[in-house]
Amino acid sequence: MLSWFQALLPKEEAFFDHFNDHAAILVQGAEALRQLLEGDGAVSDACARIMEREDAADQVAHEVLMAVRRSFITPFDRSDIRGLITSMDDAIDQMQKTAKAIILFEAKTFEPQMRTMGDEIVEAARTTEKAVALLRRMNKNAAELGALTQHVTDLENRSDEVYDEGMKALVQKTRQSDPMGYIIGAEIYDHLEKVMDRFEDVANRISGIMTEHL
């Protein structure tokens, strides 16, 4: 009787597949953002790719949230599933906001520190993709997951240092005769910093899931 009843229950959705799909989109978005920071002719195409990736990520996030509502059995707490996919989606949303700001300001050239922050964002995205792929076997992969989430935190700390260096250089470059250049540069730095912050949020969410379920 019990086996018959269990057969009627809604099956666990492929949450991990959705997480992996979204993480892959994060990498694609981050790579497009890095391309954008090369400037000039790269800007328009890269911005378009970021917008496309954000749309794709929204669809995956929607599927996860709908699956949480439909599923009787989930791999871990529903609030953790919602929190993880939301934090991941926030990262691609912030990339889109960065691209929109660059389009608004018609920025075509970018400072070396901005490109360095872009490199660190790409590394954070790729590290996140690796971590998300290990969640399916959380118990087995606990040590590696811990190392990967710590690496994202370290990247965020390094990015903060680059941000400070870049802002200092920006002030020195624009203080005499280019106030608009300062405003635009500071806005771009702020958006890039927020992208990295969102990846740290994802790492913290994964760490929280591990703490609760291991």
C-alpha positions in Angstrom: 0.0 0.0 0.0 2.8 2.4 0.9 4.6 1.9 -2.4 1.4 2.4 -4.3 0.8 5.7 -2.4 4.4 6.9 -3.0 4.0 6.2 -6.8 1.2 8.7 -6.8 3.2 11.5 -5.2 4.7 14.2 -7.4 8.2 13.2 -8.2 11.2 15.4 -7.2 11.9 17.9 -10.0 15.3 18.1 -11.7 16.3 21.0 -9.5 20.0 20.3 -9.8 19.8 20.3 -13.6 18.1 23.7 -13.4 20.8 25.0 -11.1 23.5 23.8 -13.5 21.7 25.4 -16.4 21.5 28.7 -14.6 25.2 28.5 -13.5 26.2 28.0 -17.1 24.3 31.1 -18.1 26.1 33.0 -15.4 29.4 32.1 -17.0 28.2 33.2 -20.4 27.0 36.5 -19.0 30.2 37.1 -17.2 32.3 36.3 -20.3 30.1 38.8 -22.3 30.6 41.4 -19.6 34.4 40.9 -19.8 34.2 41.2 -23.6 32.3 44.4 -23.1 35.1 45.9 -21.0 37.4 45.6 -24.0 35.5 48.6 -25.3 34.9 50.2 -28.7 33.4 47.7 -31.1 32.9 45.0 -28.5 30.4 47.0 -26.5 27.2 46.7 -28.6 27.5 43.0 -29.2 28.4 42.1 -25.7 25.6 44.2 -24.2 23.1 42.3 -26.5 24.5 39.0 -25.3 24.1 40.0 -21.7 20.5 40.9 -22.3 19.9 37.6 -24.0 21.5 35.6 -21.2 19.5 37.5 -18.6 16.3 36.5 -20.3 17.4 32.9 -20.4 18.3 33.0 -16.7 14.9 34.4 -15.9 13.2 31.5 -17.6 15.3 28.9 -15.7 14.6 30.7 -12.4 10.9 30.7 -13.2 11.0 27.0 -13.8 12.7 26.4 -10.5 10.1 28.5 -8.6 7.2 26.7 -10.3 8.8 23.3 -9.6 9.1 24.2 -5.9 5.3 24.7 -5.9 4.5 21.5 -7.8 6.9 19.1 -6.0 6.0 17.1 -2.9 9.6 16.1 -2.4 12.5 18.5 -2.8 16.3 17.8 -2.4 16.6 20.4 0.4 14.4 23.0 2.0 12.1 24.9 -0.2 13.3 28.2 1.2 16.9 27.3 0.4 16.0 26.3 -3.2 14.2 29.7 -3.6 17.1 31.5 -2.0 19.8 29.9 -4.1 18.1 30.4 -7.5 17.2 34.0 -6.5 20.7 34.8 -5.5 22.0 33.4 -8.8 19.4 35.3 -10.7 20.5 38.5 -8.9 24.0 38.1 -10.3 22.9 38.0 -13.9 20.4 40.8 -13.2 23.3 43.0 -11.9 25.3 42.2 -15.1 22.3 43.5 -17.1 22.2 46.6 -15.0 25.9 47.2 -15.6 25.3 46.8 -19.4 22.4 49.2 -19.3 24.4 51.8 -17.4 27.2 51.5 -20.0 24.7 51.9 -22.8 23.1 54.9 -21.1 26.5 56.7 -20.7 27.6 55.6 -24.1 30.9 54.5 -22.6 33.3 53.0 -25.1 36.6 52.9 -23.2 37.3 51.3 -19.9 40.1 51.5 -17.3 42.5 48.6 -16.7 41.2 48.1 -13.2 37.7 47.6 -14.7 39.0 44.9 -16.9 40.7 43.3 -13.9 37.4 43.3 -12.0 35.9 41.7 -15.1 38.5 39.0 -15.0 37.6 38.3 -11.4 33.9 38.2 -12.2 34.5 35.6 -14.9 36.5 33.5 -12.4 33.8 33.9 -9.8 31.2 32.7 -12.3 33.2 29.7 -13.3 33.9 28.9 -9.6 30.2 29.2 -8.9 29.4 26.8 -11.8 31.8 24.2 -10.3 30.2 24.6 -6.9 26.7 24.3 -8.1 27.5 21.1 -10.0 28.7 19.5 -6.7 25.5 20.2 -4.8 23.9 17.0 -6.2 26.3 15.0 -4.0 26.7 17.5 -1.2 27.9 15.0 1.4 30.6 13.6 -0.8 31.7 17.0 -2.0 31.6 19.0 1.2 35.3 19.7 1.4 35.6 20.9 -2.2 32.4 22.9 -1.9 33.8 24.7 1.1 37.0 25.5 -0.8 35.1 26.8 -3.8 32.8 29.1 -1.8 35.8 30.4 0.1 37.5 31.1 -3.3 34.6 33.3 -4.3 34.8 35.2 -1.1 38.6 35.7 -1.7 37.8 36.9 -5.2 35.3 39.4 -3.8 37.9 40.7 -1.3 40.5 41.1 -4.1 37.9 42.8 -6.3 37.3 45.3 -3.5 41.0 46.1 -3.5 41.0 46.6 -7.3 37.9 48.8 -6.9 39.7 51.1 -4.4 42.8 51.3 -6.7 40.6 52.1 -9.7 38.7 54.8 -7.9 41.8 56.4 -6.7 43.3 56.4 -10.2 40.0 57.8 -11.5 40.0 60.7 -9.1 43.5 61.6 -10.1 42.7 61.3 -13.8 39.5 63.4 -13.8 39.8 65.8 -10.9 41.1 68.7 -13.0 39.0 68.8 -16.1 36.6 65.9 -16.5 33.9 65.7 -13.9 31.6 63.8 -16.2 34.3 61.2 -16.7 34.5 60.7 -13.0 30.7 60.3 -12.7 30.6 57.7 -15.5 33.7 55.8 -14.2 32.5 55.7 -10.7 29.1 54.4 -11.8 30.7 51.6 -13.8 33.0 50.7 -10.9 30.0 50.6 -8.6 28.1 48.3 -10.9 31.1 45.9 -11.3 31.5 45.8 -7.5 27.9 44.9 -7.1 28.2 42.0 -9.6 31.0 40.5 -7.5 28.9 41.1 -4.4 26.1 39.1 -5.9 28.5 36.2 -6.5 29.5 36.3 -2.9 25.8 36.1 -2.0 25.5 32.9 -4.0 28.6 31.5 -2.3 27.1 32.4 1.1 23.8 30.8 0.2 25.6 27.5 -0.8 27.6 27.6 2.5 24.3 28.1 4.4 22.7 25.1 2.7 25.7 23.0 3.6 25.6 24.1 7.2 21.9 23.1 7.5 22.0 19.8 5.6 25.4 18.2 6.4 
